[in-house]
Amino acid sequence: MLIFPEKIKTLFEPHDDLKIEMIDRIPHFASLDGNEKKILASVIHVRQFGSEEIIYTEASPSVAMYFIESGSVGLFKRFENAIPERIQYIGPGKWVGYSALLGEQPRRSTAKALENCSLVALLGTDFNHLRQNYPKTANKILLAVFQDVFDDLTELQKEFLSLTIKLTKSNILV
């Protein structure tokens, strides 16, 4: 991985005004006021990934979470040293890698762009900075992520129940 001096990085990183526009398009951040959006804009990073490009790999440390602004991401898992299998499709408006907010624990899957993607990244270290210096803003972000995870879990439970009922009715599951 190439390391660029900070001056060169700024040529490729959108200015905070553009980042605030991106934040405004993320429904999860609707509860943030103008000042909190500026604070968040100062620590997020916009990343572009090409189709089939790896975002992070299984077992690597969780250092950032990503909000998918455009494009789609697949999560892949290796089972018994076999070829990685796609276990989840994640589209625009969703998060990947939110475990980075909990510490640098190992990733449970590999995330790969399924098409060209624009992602908003929040590093775990930057989130810790927010927690220490702007706890109200950090709590709003954490609550938004929790709500999204909770909604996904609720949807999975509905799907699981529906499949269980179908299997029971067809006498496959007793």
C-alpha positions in Angstrom: 0.0 0.0 0.0 1.3 3.4 -0.9 1.7 6.1 1.8 1.1 9.6 0.5 2.2 12.8 2.3 -0.7 14.7 3.9 -0.5 17.5 1.3 -1.0 15.0 -1.6 -3.8 13.2 0.3 -5.8 16.5 0.4 -5.8 16.7 -3.4 -7.8 13.5 -3.5 -10.0 13.9 -0.4 -13.2 16.0 -0.8 -13.4 19.2 1.2 -15.6 19.3 4.3 -18.4 21.1 2.4 -18.7 18.2 0.0 -18.5 15.7 2.9 -21.3 17.6 4.7 -23.4 17.2 1.5 -22.7 13.4 1.6 -23.6 13.3 5.3 -26.9 15.0 4.5 -27.7 12.2 2.1 -27.2 9.6 4.8 -30.5 9.1 6.6 -28.7 7.6 9.6 -27.1 11.1 10.3 -30.4 13.0 10.2 -30.3 13.6 14.0 -27.0 15.4 13.7 -27.2 19.2 13.9 -25.0 21.5 11.7 -22.1 21.7 14.1 -22.1 17.9 14.6 -22.1 17.4 10.8 -19.0 19.6 10.6 -17.3 17.6 13.4 -18.1 14.4 11.6 -17.0 15.8 8.2 -13.6 16.6 9.7 -12.9 12.9 10.5 -14.6 10.9 7.7 -12.9 9.8 4.6 -14.4 9.2 1.2 -13.1 6.1 -0.6 -13.7 4.8 -4.1 -13.3 1.1 -4.9 -13.4 -0.4 -8.3 -15.4 -3.5 -9.1 -13.8 -6.7 -7.5 -11.5 -4.6 -5.3 -11.0 -5.8 -1.8 -12.1 -3.4 0.9 -10.8 -5.5 3.8 -9.9 -9.1 4.4 -11.1 -11.8 6.8 -9.0 -11.9 10.0 -7.5 -8.5 9.4 -8.0 -5.9 12.3 -11.2 -3.9 12.2 -9.9 -0.4 11.7 -12.7 1.3 9.8 -16.4 1.0 9.2 -17.9 2.0 5.8 -21.2 3.5 4.8 -22.1 2.5 1.2 -23.0 5.7 -0.6 -23.2 4.1 -4.0 -22.5 0.7 -5.5 -22.6 -2.6 -3.7 -20.4 -4.8 -1.5 -20.2 -8.5 -1.0 -19.2 -10.2 2.2 -17.2 -13.4 1.6 -16.3 -16.1 4.1 -13.9 -19.0 3.7 -15.3 -22.3 5.0 -12.9 -25.1 5.8 -10.1 -23.6 3.6 -12.3 -23.7 0.6 -12.8 -20.9 -2.0 -14.5 -17.9 -0.3 -18.3 -17.9 -0.7 -20.4 -14.8 -0.8 -22.5 -14.8 2.4 -24.1 -11.4 2.0 -24.9 -8.7 -0.5 -24.9 -5.1 0.9 -26.2 -2.2 -1.1 -26.3 1.6 -0.9 -27.5 3.0 2.4 -26.0 0.3 4.5 -22.9 -0.1 6.7 -20.1 -2.7 6.5 -17.4 -3.2 9.1 -19.1 -1.5 12.0 -17.2 -3.8 14.4 -14.4 -1.2 14.0 -16.4 0.9 16.5 -15.9 -1.8 19.1 -12.1 -2.2 18.8 -9.6 -3.7 16.4 -11.0 -7.3 16.7 -10.4 -9.5 13.6 -12.8 -9.2 10.7 -15.2 -12.1 10.3 -15.4 -11.9 6.6 -13.8 -10.3 3.5 -15.5 -7.3 2.0 -15.2 -6.8 -1.8 -16.7 -4.2 -4.1 -19.2 -6.0 -6.4 -19.2 -2.9 -8.7 -17.6 0.6 -8.5 -18.4 1.9 -5.1 -18.2 5.2 -3.2 -17.8 4.6 0.6 -17.7 6.9 3.5 -15.2 5.6 6.0 -15.0 6.3 9.7 -11.8 4.9 11.3 -12.1 3.4 14.8 -9.4 5.8 16.1 -11.4 8.8 14.7 -14.5 7.4 16.4 -12.6 7.1 19.7 -11.6 10.7 19.2 -15.2 11.7 18.8 -16.2 9.7 21.9 -13.6 11.5 24.0 -14.1 15.0 22.7 -17.7 15.0 21.3 -19.6 12.3 23.2 -23.0 13.6 22.2 -22.1 13.3 18.5 -20.5 9.9 19.0 -23.6 8.6 20.8 -25.8 9.7 17.9 -23.6 7.9 15.4 -23.5 4.8 17.6 -27.3 4.9 18.0 -27.8 5.2 14.2 -25.5 2.2 13.6 -27.3 0.2 16.3 -30.7 1.0 14.8 -29.5 -0.2 11.4 -28.1 -3.4 12.9 -31.3 -3.9 14.9 -33.5 -3.4 11.7 -31.3 -5.9 9.8 -31.6 -8.4 12.6 -35.4 -8.0 12.7 -35.6 -8.6 9.0 -33.5 -11.7 9.3 -35.7 -13.0 12.0 -38.8 -12.5 9.8 -37.1 -14.3 6.9 -36.0 -17.2 9.2 -39.5 -17.6 10.6 -41.0 -17.6 7.1 -38.5 -20.3 5.9 -39.1 -22.3 9.1 -42.9 -22.2 8.4 -42.4 -23.3 4.8 -40.1 -26.2 5.8 -42.5 -27.3 8.4 -45.5 -27.2 6.0 -43.6 -29.2 3.5 -42.7 -31.8 6.1 -39.0 -31.2 5.7 -38.7 -29.8 9.2 -40.5 -31.6 12.0 
